[in-house]
Amino acid sequence: MSNVKETKECLEFVLRFAEATDRALQDGKFSFLDLPTFMPVMMLFNDALDGAKQIGTEMASMGEAEKAELHAVIETLNLKNPKHDEIAEESLKVMASVVKLIGMIREAKK
């Protein structure tokens, strides 16, 4: 089993969400016709959210093999000039912010 399983799930969700958003906005607007673009992405959200708190632990013990696994996730986007480390770092920051925001909202509802 991968030592960065949870990190990969979070990375994949954020990347797929960003990619779907980019695709939906190609025509300059977002409409209900774009919703099917997001359905497969949203199916990834639960797994990403469930393991998000383990990212720090996984990242702390990440070696070159695990880094290559994360780069492979980014490669699936077929970018012309990917900046793997920056894309991974920014994606994981986004997921950490989402997890934090969910926690803040839950706490505020109590």
N, C-alpha and C positions, 0 to 999 in steps of 0.2 A: 504494500500500500504506500502511496505517496506521502512524503513528509510535509507536503504543502497542499494537501487535498482541500482544506477549507479556504486557503488563500486562492487556489485556482478557481474554486467555485465563485468566490466573490469577484475575482478579476474577470471571469467570463461573464457574469451577470452585468457588471458595470460596463464592460466593453460592448456587449450586445445591446444594452440599453442606449448607450451613446450612438452606436451604429444605427439602430432603429430610429432614433430621433433624427439623426442626420438624413436618413433616407426619407422619413416622413416630411421633413422640411425642404426637400429638394425643390418643390414647387412654390416655396415661399410662404406656405401656410400649413396649419395643422387642422385636420378635419376628422370626422368620424370614419371616413374611408381609410384613414391611416391606422385605425385600431387593430386590424389583423396583423399588422407589422409588429405590434407589441405583444401579441398573445404568446408566441414561443418564448420570448424574453421573460415575461412575467412568470412563466413556469419554472424559471431558474431562481427566482427571488427567494423562495422559502429555504432552499438549501444554502444559498448565499448568506441569508440572514442568520440561520441556525448556527453556522460556524464562524461568523464574523469575529466573535470575541477571541477566537483561537489564533487569529492572524499574527498577533504580536509574538506569540510563542513560536509559531512556525517560522516567522521571519528571522527570529533570533538565532535559530539553529540551521538556517538555510545555507547550503553549500552550492557549488557550481552546478551540480546535477539538478537540484531543485530550481535554481535560477533558469536553467535551460527549459524546464517544464513550463515555467511562467512565460518565457519568451515564445514557446511553441503555441501557447494560447493566443498571444498577440499576433503571431504569424498567420493565424487563421483569418485575420482581417485583410490579408493581401495588400498591405500598405506598401507604397513605393519606397519609402525611406523611413522605416520605423525607428523610433527612439525607444527601444524596449524598456530600459530602466525608468525613463521618465514617464512613459505611458503606464507602466505597472504601478509606479509610486503614486501618480495622480489618481489612478483608478481606485487604489486601496484607500487613499485619503477620502475619496467620495463615499466609499462604502462605510468607512469609519464615521463620517459625518452623518450619514443616514441612520446608522445604528444609534448614535448619540441623540439625534433628533427624535427618533422613536422613543427612546428612553425618557427624554425630557417631556414629551407629550403624555406618555403613560403616567409619569410622576405628577404632572400638572392636573391630571384627571382625578387623582385620589382625593 
